Amino acid sequence: MDVFLQNLLGFWHSTGIYGLTPGHMIMIVIGSVFIYLGISKNYEPLLLVPIGFGIIVGNIPITPGMQLGVYDTGVVADGANKAYGEGNIFLNNNASVFSYFYYAVRNGIFPPLIFFGIGALTDFSTMLSNPKLILLGGAAQFGIFFTLVGALALGFTPQEAGSIGIIGGADGPTSIFLTSNLAPHLIGPVAIAAYSYMALVPVLQPPVMNLLTTKKERLIRMKPSRSVPKRERILFPIIVFLVCAIIVPGSLVLVGMLMFGNLLKESGVTERLAETARNAVLDTCTALLGISVGASTAAHVFLKPESIMIFALGAVSFIIATASGVIFAKFMNLFLKEGEKINPLIGAAGVSAVPDSARVVQHEGHKADKNNHLLMHAMAPNVAGVIGSAIAAGFLWSVLMM
């Protein structure tokens, strides 16, 4: 009888219920909210559903000694067991399956592959047809550097501040890539914040856009885009990569993979590769990155004051990025002739949440004038923002890596 009771007690101690804490319950609720927003509200479901489920997975209490979570690496670094980010780390046969997935996050493997797929999916024609709109994609990156200064003022290290500031680019893979190189211990909160604000683009951007524009400005109609010849579309990814990599070598990986994917798409002779990149590679990496990042938000790692500060700074960064794009579009209009003016709403698409921010621009423009179609115009600063955020990340990496 005593043996039976001991076994029963041992089983009880091994259950997740026994180890469940208020922190775990809070995180499970947060994960459930992410799933709800993705399914019911259709807020970036391809991102929020995997991340939300991953948050739930990462907050199931695990029996000590069982290798199940993302931090159960079974690694030996410098002769002692250490966590990710504390030295030269190698996975061994005792590592959990989730730790292998997270290894690809922690070491910046998934983000370049996602950029590869995005490149094969992206049409840069609208940007090439009206090159001045590239400036709007650059202007929106101001939020990154403004927030970097704010993070430094709050006591974060320069490397941590750079990782937090990049959230303003509204580009999850870029945020993860930079953070994995500068402040890997912040990957969880930075990634969750970045993807949260990407999903909340339809909620956060319209108030800023309407506050900074007048009814007259929202009614501006822009000229139709010109047709871009195939040769120009093929040369574009090659030239952009060369220029960016030479000026900002830190951007080589992200911009390189983005432009490689785009070259496969535009060349016309590698359609099978382009199709694989924009479907199988992109979808697989997005799903695995989402659940891995979510699973890294264990309560004891995520529920800290610095996580709240990161979320607050991320919101500031995103709002300032949106405002910067709109304001710069208004500034450009001071120098443009009548009939060539830019609808300032499209400046908000300078953040690289593709294509959601462009859709928000279309929606807000449609509310002002049902016959005004801004989507294709907004895609120009939108895709320029993708390049801009990758360059900004490369610049910050180059400057802050020491």
Phi, psi and omega in degrees: 000318179298321179296318179299316180294322178296318178295320179295319178294321177297320177297318180299319179293338181273350183282156176293332181297319181297319184270001184292130180241165175305324178298317177300317182295320178299314182292324178295323176295317179299316177299320179295323178295319177301314180297318179299314180296323180291320185273309186281321182262353180059033177275103179040060183300328180295341179257311187290325180294310177298319180294315180300315179294323178297322178299319178296315179302316184287352182241023168272119181302135184248140177296129179307134179099341178272128182272095185230323187274175182292337181266359178271078189271339184057034187263160172233122180233124181054033176087002181218152177292130179220161178273169177306142173091004184243027177144195177281114190242135179229131177286146174234189186295345180271358183289149177282162178299316182295331178292330176292317177299315183290334176302321180289335175282309184300328182257016172066034181273316183295315183305313178298324178293324176293319177297325176302313179292321180296320179299320179288347182259342191267138174252114181271008185300318182296325178289320180291331181286339180217075189303333182296340179288346176300327181300329180292324176295326177286320182297324182294344180281356179300327180300328180298311186283329175296315181289328176303315179296318179298320179294321177298321180295333180272002174101003176287152177290162178304321180293318178293320180297319177297319179294323179287318182299325184295346176302329181298341177285352180053042181229101183302308181301321179295318179299317181293318182299312182293317181295324179296335180264334183254316184215070186301336178289350180255008184305314182303296181297323179295315181295316180297318179296314182299312181289329177296314182287330172299317181290331184266014177309314181295343180264318187277325187282316184307316179300320179293316181298315182288328179293326187263358180235153177265166178302319180298318180293323180289345180269355182299131176255138184254154180295147177299149180289146177280161176282131183259122181294155184300319182301320180295321180291329179284319182290330185305305182298327180292313182294316181299317180298314181300314182296311183294316183293325180286318182283315181234085183304333180296342180272000187304315186291306184291310180295322180299312180291324177298313183285329175297314177299321180291323178296320177300322180291314189277340184295328179083356182242001180231041185298324179299317179293318179296320179296318178296318181297314186278352179243281186300310183293310183298313183292318180296312181294322179297315181295314182292321177296317182299310183290328179290314178297317178299317182292343180280353184267048174301145187306318184290342179264322190268321186280077179226156179305325182295331178294320178296318179296322179296317178297318180295314179295324178298320178296316178299315181300315182294317180295317180293322177299316178297312181297321181298318179296317180294313182296320180292326176296320177296321178295317179298325181296338179295337184249004181255145180287160176299135183096344178245005184290156182262137171288116186302339180302326185290345177297332179293338180282001178293338173289147192269034173278084185270133353259017189299317181293328175293323177294323178296319177300314178301317182295315181290323176293324180293328178293326179281324182208110184296343181257008180260115184253109186253356188303309184293324176294321181291334179294336180296302177294335181296309180287331175295327178294326177299313179294318182299317181292324178293321177293318179299318179296317178297320179296313180296321178299315182297319185280323189260358186291339181276000000 
